Amino acid sequence: MPARLIGATDTHRQGRPARASGRVGRVHDVPDHAEPSPTPNGVTHATRAGASRHRVQAVLVDFHGTLAQVEPAHDWVVAAAATCGVELERMRATALADRLLTAGRAGGPLPARVPPRLAELWADRDLYEHAHRAAYTGLAETVDAGIEGFAEALYERVLAPEGWVPYPDTAPVLTALRDAGIPVAVVSNIGFDIRPHFAAWGLADLVDAYALSYEVGRCKPDPGIFLRACGMLRVDPERTLMVGDTPADAGAVAAGCGVLVLPAAGPGRPSGLGTVLDLALPSP
């Protein structure tokens, strides 16, 4: 599926944000990420709709699925088990990874089922640090791995920069935006601080602000989180481009921003983020 640029004119008469794919609804009805679906030949295209690229003065960008992705599930499970003093055989690690993905992984697919005892925590996971940790460790505990402290170790791996992999085009695109004098804010539905991740990857100096849901108190697609990000950068929303990979990111249209929705990229593939440069940088 090609990338899609949604302008402020692409809204429903009721004032709802335009839909890029799937549906835009309550924030917790929208996945935290997009499943890998590589574009043909790795080529990403954008459909122009609305804002001119010469009007872009700032870029808002999603974290997971746009700038970085969680490490492969097998590696995640093996690394977490190792911190508990257990060396997993490949077949056991693969089986555990499959069961844990079904249960629900931070940065992974939505759980097949949320136990009633975790329902409130799950609903608040992107608004409070304690809820995020308790929800995901609780989901992991539904899988009996027979390893003491395993659920906590799995969650701690998500908090570590080593548990994530930046897309290969992340650093070049952020560098190009910085060189062009275009400020960048990361806008993410997340329940923990990702600033240490950018510092560990050597990207901290390329990001000007972070609008994280658990700090802002708003979750995408609520336009409030995008407006807060624009305020942090001191730019007009109408001159701002939001870049993401899910319908939740299209909520920025209601805040007055243009929105570029990228197709999901598989492990090791560019995310298509370079399309931003075609839209944000003036022609030579």
C-alpha positions in Angstrom: 0.0 0.0 0.0 1.5 3.4 -1.0 2.0 6.2 1.5 -0.9 8.6 1.6 -0.7 12.3 2.3 -3.9 13.6 4.0 -4.5 17.4 4.0 -6.8 19.5 6.1 -9.4 19.4 3.3 -9.6 15.6 3.5 -12.0 15.6 6.5 -15.6 14.4 6.9 -18.3 17.0 7.2 -18.7 16.1 10.8 -15.2 17.3 11.4 -13.7 13.8 11.9 -10.2 13.1 10.7 -9.8 11.5 7.4 -9.2 7.8 7.5 -5.9 6.5 6.0 -6.6 2.8 6.5 -8.8 0.9 8.9 -10.9 3.2 11.2 -10.2 6.1 13.4 -12.0 5.7 16.7 -11.2 5.6 20.4 -7.5 5.6 20.9 -7.5 2.1 22.3 -9.4 0.8 19.3 -6.4 1.7 17.2 -3.3 -0.6 17.1 -0.1 0.8 18.6 1.7 -0.1 15.4 1.1 -1.5 11.9 1.9 -5.0 10.9 4.8 -5.4 8.5 3.7 -5.3 4.9 6.6 -4.3 2.7 5.9 -2.2 -0.3 6.8 -3.7 -3.7 10.5 -3.3 -4.5 10.8 -1.2 -1.3 9.5 1.9 -3.2 7.2 4.3 -1.3 5.0 6.8 -3.1 3.0 9.7 -1.7 -0.3 11.0 -3.0 -0.3 14.8 -2.7 -3.5 16.1 -1.0 -3.7 19.6 0.3 -0.7 21.3 1.8 2.2 22.4 -0.3 5.6 21.1 0.6 6.9 24.7 0.6 4.6 25.4 3.5 6.0 22.8 5.8 7.9 24.5 8.7 8.0 21.6 11.2 7.6 17.8 11.2 5.8 15.7 13.8 6.7 12.0 13.7 5.4 8.8 15.3 7.9 6.5 17.1 7.0 2.9 16.7 6.4 1.8 13.1 7.8 5.0 11.8 11.2 5.7 13.4 11.9 2.4 15.1 10.5 -1.1 15.7 10.8 -3.6 18.5 13.4 -6.3 18.1 12.3 -9.6 16.6 10.1 -11.6 19.1 12.6 -14.5 19.2 15.4 -12.2 20.2 13.2 -10.4 22.8 12.4 -13.7 24.5 15.9 -15.1 24.4 17.4 -11.8 25.8 14.8 -11.6 28.6 15.3 -15.2 29.6 19.1 -14.7 29.7 18.7 -11.9 32.3 16.8 -14.5 34.4 19.7 -16.9 34.1 18.0 -19.2 31.6 19.3 -20.2 28.2 16.5 -21.0 25.9 16.7 -23.6 23.1 15.6 -22.2 19.8 12.4 -24.2 19.5 11.3 -23.3 23.0 12.1 -19.7 22.4 10.1 -19.7 19.2 7.1 -21.3 20.9 7.2 -18.9 23.8 7.5 -15.9 21.4 4.4 -17.0 19.5 2.4 -17.4 22.7 3.6 -14.1 24.1 2.7 -12.2 20.9 -0.8 -13.6 21.1 -1.0 -12.5 24.7 0.1 -9.0 23.8 3.5 -7.4 23.6 4.4 -3.7 24.0 5.1 -2.5 20.5 3.6 -5.6 19.0 0.1 -6.8 18.0 -2.8 -6.1 20.2 -3.7 -9.0 22.5 -6.1 -11.6 21.4 -7.9 -11.1 24.7 -7.5 -8.8 27.7 -8.4 -10.5 31.0 -11.1 -8.6 32.9 -8.6 -8.0 35.8 -6.4 -6.1 33.4 -9.1 -4.2 31.6 -8.7 -0.9 33.4 -4.9 -1.0 33.3 -5.1 -1.8 29.6 -7.4 1.2 28.9 -4.9 3.5 30.7 -1.7 2.0 29.5 -0.6 5.0 27.4 -1.6 7.5 30.1 0.3 6.3 33.1 3.7 4.6 33.5 2.4 2.2 36.2 -0.5 1.2 34.1 1.7 0.5 31.1 4.0 -1.7 33.1 1.2 -3.5 34.9 -0.8 -4.1 31.8 2.0 -5.7 29.8 3.6 -7.6 32.6 0.1 -8.9 33.5 -0.4 -10.1 29.9 3.0 -11.8 29.8 2.1 -13.6 33.1 -0.8 -15.3 31.3 1.8 -17.3 29.5 3.4 -19.9 31.8 7.0 -19.9 30.8 8.3 -21.6 34.0 10.9 -18.9 34.4 10.9 -16.8 37.6 10.8 -13.0 36.9 10.3 -13.6 33.2 7.4 -11.2 32.7 9.3 -8.3 34.3 12.4 -9.1 32.3 10.3 -9.0 29.1 9.0 -5.6 30.0 12.4 -4.3 31.0 13.7 -5.3 27.6 11.2 -2.9 26.0 12.5 -0.1 28.2 16.0 -0.7 26.9 17.3 0.9 23.7 18.7 -2.5 22.8 15.1 -3.8 22.6 14.4 -1.6 19.7 15.8 -1.2 16.1 15.7 2.2 14.4 14.8 2.0 10.7 17.8 2.5 8.3 16.3 5.7 7.0 15.6 7.3 10.4 19.0 8.9 11.0 19.5 10.2 7.4 16.0 11.8 7.3 16.3 13.4 10.8 19.7 14.7 9.9 18.5 16.2 6.6 15.6 17.9 8.4 18.0 19.3 11.0 20.3 20.6 8.2 17.4 22.3 6.6 16.4 24.0 9.8 13.1 22.1 10.1 12.3 21.3 13.8 11.1 17.8 14.7 8.9 16.5 17.5 8.2 12.9 18.3 4.5 12.2 19.0 3.8 8.8 20.5 1.2 6.9 22.4 3.5 5.3 24.9 3.7 4.7 28.7 7.5 5.2 29.2 10.2 7.7 28.4 11.9 7.1 25.0 14.4 9.9 25.2 17.1 7.5 26.5 16.6 5.4 23.3 17.4 8.4 21.1 20.4 9.2 23.2 21.7 5.7 22.9 21.2 5.7 19.1 23.0 9.1 18.7 19.8 10.8 17.6 19.0 13.0 20.6 20.3 16.2 19.0 18.1 15.6 16.0 14.8 15.8 17.9 13.6 19.1 19.3 10.6 18.0 21.4 8.7 14.9 22.6 4.9 14.8 23.0 4.4 11.5 24.8 0.9 10.5 25.7 1.7 9.6 29.3 3.3 13.1 29.9 0.8 15.1 27.8 -2.3 13.3 29.2 -3.8 12.9 25.7 -3.5 10.0 23.2 -3.6 10.0 19.5 -6.0 10.5 17.6 -7.0 13.2 20.1 -6.0 16.5 18.3 -4.8 17.8 21.7 -1.6 15.8 21.6 -0.7 17.2 18.1 -1.5 20.8 19.2 0.7 20.3 22.2 3.6 19.2 19.9 3.0 22.2 17.7 3.1 24.4 20.7 6.4 22.9 21.8 7.9 23.7 18.4 6.2 27.1 18.3 4.8 26.5 14.8 1.3 26.8 13.3 -0.4 23.4 12.8 -1.3 24.4 9.2 2.4 24.6 8.4 3.2 21.3 10.2 3.3 17.7 8.7 2.5 14.7 10.9 4.2 11.5 9.8 3.0 8.1 11.0 1.8 4.6 10.1 -1.6 4.1 11.6 -5.1 5.7 11.6 -4.4 7.2 15.0 -1.7 9.4 13.4 -4.4 10.8 11.0 -6.0 12.5 14.0 -3.5 15.3 13.4 -5.8 16.4 10.5 -8.4 17.6 13.1 -5.6 19.7 14.6 -5.0 21.4 11.3 -1.9 19.5 10.3 -1.1 17.7 7.1 -0.6 14.0 7.6 1.6 11.5 5.8 0.7 7.9 6.5 3.4 5.4 5.6 3.0 1.8 4.8 4.4 -0.6 7.3 7.9 -1.8 6.7 9.3 -5.2 7.5 12.4 -5.8 9.6 15.5 -4.2 8.2 13.7 -2.4 5.4 13.5 1.4 5.1 10.2 2.8 6.5 9.7 5.1 3.6 10.5 8.1 5.8 12.4 9.6 3.0 9.1 10.7 1.5 9.1 13.4 4.1 12.0 15.1 2.5 10.2 15.3 -0.9 7.3 17.1 0.9 9.1 19.2 3.5 12.2 20.4 1.6 12.0 23.0 -1.2 12.9 22.0 -4.7 16.5 22.8 -5.7 
